[in-house]
Amino acid sequence: MISKKRSVRSFFHKALSVFCLASLLFVSPVKVYAEEERLADTDYIPSTEWPEADEIDAEAAILIDADSGMGLYAKVSDSFRYPASTTKILTALLVMENCDMDDEIVFEGEALTPLPPGYVSLPCIEGEKMTIRECMYGLLLPSYNDCANALAVHVAGSIAAFADMMNERAKELGCKFTHFTNPSGMADEDHYTTPYDMVQIMKECVKHEEFFEITSKPYHTIPKTNKHEARYMDVTNKMIVENSPYYDPDVKGGKTGHTTPAGYNLIVYAERGDMHLICISMKCELDPQKFTSTRTLLDYGFDSFKHVSAGDMNFSALKDGSGIFGLELLRQNRDYKVCMKADEGMIIPSDKEISDLDITFTSLDPTAEADGAAFCVDFLLGGQKLGDARVYVEGGTFSPVANESKAYLEA
């Protein structure tokens, strides 16, 4: 006969085992990397003197300058998130990098794997054929998951092999804490990313014209196939739909995503004037919040910042020794030219001028530099670097001096 004490002890042991098992099953993938490896939002924002942004509903977000990658806004941007169907921008990227858009794709085998309830599909049937371009419309506009599977199998031979390609490409793009298990973003504890990582993927996507060709369309009709009549589809990103209350003419393309664990997500690319921004809003509680949060951040980016180029500045005053930006040139020969080149330019707050920035100089050896630059100028705001440029001299050379706030021109 088992004693009451032993029976109670056995009960607690079993209960503890069940608790531990449950803990293992529901452990967050965020634990795959050490907490100290994650960066704070301030690590992505180059200056403490940045303008303040309005509050947003998204639990996590990041806004960057698409040209330089500079962070303009960050909200827990290095935190673990489920991407849902925003995953499909990486699927699209791999397709654009590895396929001819006019090639034919056949829906068969693993491409027709049954989807869980609630996941949208075209749908296609065994043996159906269409071009990769048409399949990409299904992937990126209405977010059809069978299109994602078919593209994955076409590119890599299997969904598992395609997931390996996704993870390898993500690392190459600078993603630090991303791991994908499928091409569509279906809920999976091992399928996760961060806002920062997602904008790195988007930066590469927007280099492809096909991405804009597709994601800028409010609707599309897939022509008749060998198995179906023509089919009409609407885009889920309402920021490009003119009669939508969320329409924003600055938005040129993007991708939505939603699952219950992910919440409502949206990543977009936008242009206004000479500024190009990428924004992602993640884990919104309500569907409209992904649009309103994104619009708030885009307006903040376009209204609070501007693009400047040191290379566009007039440096003629340098010849007069006027000390622009603290640089003092002692002229010993009139037959020389001073010019500055900044290939990518800089983003600075709208209420600042480039002359408001602090600068530091680093002398270079023109004979050792491939492009013959005399020295490098770093532009800083609040002690933090915003950009740099190189100074070139025609008709003379610079001699390094002890005080690198000065450079002396020799004949």
Buried (B, 14 or more C-beta within 10 A) or exposed (E): EEEEEEEEEEEEEEEEEEEEEEEEEEEEBBEEEEEEEBBEBEEBBBBEBBBEBEEBBBBBBBBBBBBBBBBBBBBBBBBBBBBBBBBBBBBBBBBBEEBEBEEEBBBBEEBBEEBEEEBBBBBBBEEBBBBBBBBBBBBBBBBBBBBBBBBBBBBBEBBEEBBEBBBEBBEEBBBBBBBBBBBBBBBBEEBBBBBBBBBBBBBBBBEBEBBBBBBBBBEBEBEEBEEBEEBEBEBBBBBBBEEBEBBBEBBBBBBBBBBEEBBBBBBBBBBBEEBBBBBBBBBBEEBEBBBBBBBBBBBBBBEBBBBBBBBEBEBEBBBEEEEBBEBBBEBEEEEBEBBBEBEBBBBBBEEBEBEEBBBBBEBBEBEEBEEBBBBBBBBBBEEBBBBBBBBBBEEBBBEBEEEEEBBBBEE
